[in-house]
Amino acid sequence: MSTIKCDIVSAEKSIFSGEVVRVYATGQMGELGIAPRHAPLLTRLAPGQVRVQTEDGEEQYYYISGGLLEVQPHLVTVLADTAERAEDLDEAAALRAKEDAERKLADKAGERDLAEVQLELAMAQAQLHALARLKKNIKR
Amino acid sequence: MAGAREIVSKIRSVKNTKKVTKALEMVSASKIRKSQDLMSSSRPYARMIRQVVGHLSAANPEYRHPFMVEREAINSVGYIVISTDRGLCGGLNSNQNRLLVKHMQEQRNIGAAISMVTVGRKANQYFRNISGIEVVAHAAGLGEQPRLEDLIGVIKIILDSYRDGKVDRLFLCYTDFINTMTQQPVIAPLLPLPEAKDEEQLLKTWDYLYEPEPRELLDYVLTRYIESLVYQAVLENLASEHAARMVAMKSASDNATDLIDELNLVYNKARQAAITQEISEIVGGAAAV
């Protein structure tokens, strides 16, 4: 049976790679089944299952939260999104990032974060050490 | 033997410090490997999405997405600045900040306002108090395994400002990991996207079937493309952070070793002096009898 190379990758890692007989995915326009020598195709995927059928008839399932499907005659690539991406979810993430920046700005004079203070303490300590050493050297 | 006790306690405290720096050094050394693995596992996605962008822009040459159009007047410049959350990593952040401040000065000289999103605490601490720079969004606490999810918010904010015309040019600033000893701060232009130079791609005789229309796809793909670029920069920066920390902690451990040697010498001298003094006192005492 002829096979087609299939890669499923996300921005963070490679999820699946290998020779397969069929790839099934949920496109934005409907279900898709990709066989070897399919015409080149580029489409968005809806959140759902990607099913690959390997040569020995075994089937593997992957859940993806949306993405992009690219088909070349001997290669299928699924570019999966790493997370559920809806417009309102993106909006919420954006809002959070903005608030973070504003809070930091407001903190200017007030409470400072622990890491910052600790670093300053360490620096002051190092300076004291250096001074003590210098004094000792002069005395000698 | 007056000073001896102080010297001994001093030696002990330096030894403790050395233990800490040594541990930090070894932790960073092992983390470099992990972050390099992350870098290599994120590469396939970036490579493929770049190909897709090339195809799409070649597929409809008459359509120019806003992300690809060079604007005539540059009134405002945006930066995505990636830094570390923690300190004790040598000059990593300060080198980057110095480069960035210089770059911004050039932009100001041509009359551009500056807005910025920061990733990582250090950049935020540095830039939030500088007048003339508007920090519009911030993300921190990405940890050892940064996730793209945590970056979506900040990227969206700055991309939206670009779409709305509030930012005319966008730069990405991070520290490039060259090898364990060398890390190079870079400022890379992000938007508008440079023209696709892949001649080979454009000469291909076949084209994709598109679902939905290429234009709709293009916006989606370009956004993902930029996100993957930023994500990779975050990983580069992470590897650089660990490498820089390892080197800094190694030199701190070396310094501690030197200090301990020196203190030991001082201690021995003091001990010797005390013994000599005691003997001469005894001899002097015996002679007097």
Interface residues (C-beta under 8 A of the other chain):
Chain A: D7 V9 S10 A11 E12 K13 S14 G27 Q28 M29 A39 P40 L41 L42 T43 R44 L68 E70 V71 T77 L79 D81 T82 A83 R85 D90 E91 A92 A93 A94 L95 R96 A97 K98 D100 A101 K104 L105 K108 D113 A115 E116 L119 A122 R133 K136 R140
Chain B: L38 S41 S42 P44 Y45 A46 M48 I49 V52 H55 L56 D85 R86 G87 L88 V117 T118 R121 N124 Q125 R128 N129 V135 V136 A137 H138 A139 A140 R147 L148 E149 I152 G153 V154 K156 I157 D160 W206 D207 Y208 L209 Y210 E211 P212 L217 Y220 V221 R224 E227 S228 Y231 L259 V266
